[in-house]
Each structure stands twice: as structure tokens, then as C-alpha cells.
Amino acid sequence: QVQLVESGGGMVQPGGSLRLSCATSGFFFRFSGMGWYRQTPGKERELVASISSTGDTNYSDSVRGRFAISRDTAKNTISLRMDSLKPDDAGVYFCNRWPNLGYSWGQGTQVTVSS
């Protein structure tokens, strides 16, 4: 059974930093691309960062240069370092395989950016 457990969210002031983590199990992590997705009220879930099975990364224009995705194949985890956070970065962040082909989602972790 696939499990995705996100953690590390919270409330931070604009300009602050957070580090999100995602523990995975139940699928072949080593061979899977992974991504961090963000959902905000009234909008579709969007991909903000991805990392291939070989470590190639890609970012949405809105976060490039401020966010960094990484993976630890030994621990089956991925992380998202978020710096210089802006109010528009707020939302519920989910990790999942990338590309996502209809896979089920975890609970996500809430990120709030507010002064």
C-alpha cells in the first residue's frame, strides 16, 4: 500500500524559510520521479518542483531560485527547502510521484506565509 506522509509545514513570516519532508513507502521509490505539489482554495493542485529518478530537478517559474527539491534514495524521502517565502507560496503542499498518473494523495502539510 502506497503511503505518503508530508511534514514540516507551519506559519512563517514573508521572507522566512521552511523545509518540508515526505516519507514514502509502497512503491519503487528508486525508479520514480517525485514532485511537490501545492493546492490553494479555488485552484487546481499545481506542481511546484520535481526531481527525476536520476536527480534532475525542475521548478515552476514562481518558485525557481527560492525552492530546492532533493531526494534521499536510501531513506525513500524527498524534501523541499523553501526560502524567501512570499504570501503567494501559501497552501497545502503534497508530495507524490511525478508525473502523477492518478496516484492517491497523502494528507499534505499546510504552509502559511503571513506577517
LINHU-V955036 format. One record per run of one state. SS is the DSSP state (2 for helix, 1 for strand, 0 for the rest). FROM is the first residue (numbers start at 1). TO is the last residue. Records with the same first field share a line. If there is no record, write none. Layout:
BEGIN
SS->FROM-TO + FROM-TO
END
This chain:
BEGIN
0->1-2 + 8-9 + 13-17 + 26-28 + 32-33 + 40-45 + 52-56 + 60-66 + 73-76 + 83-86 + 90-90 + 98-108 + 114-115
1->3-7 + 10-12 + 18-25 + 34-39 + 46-51 + 57-59 + 67-72 + 77-82 + 91-97 + 109-113
2->29-31 + 87-89
END
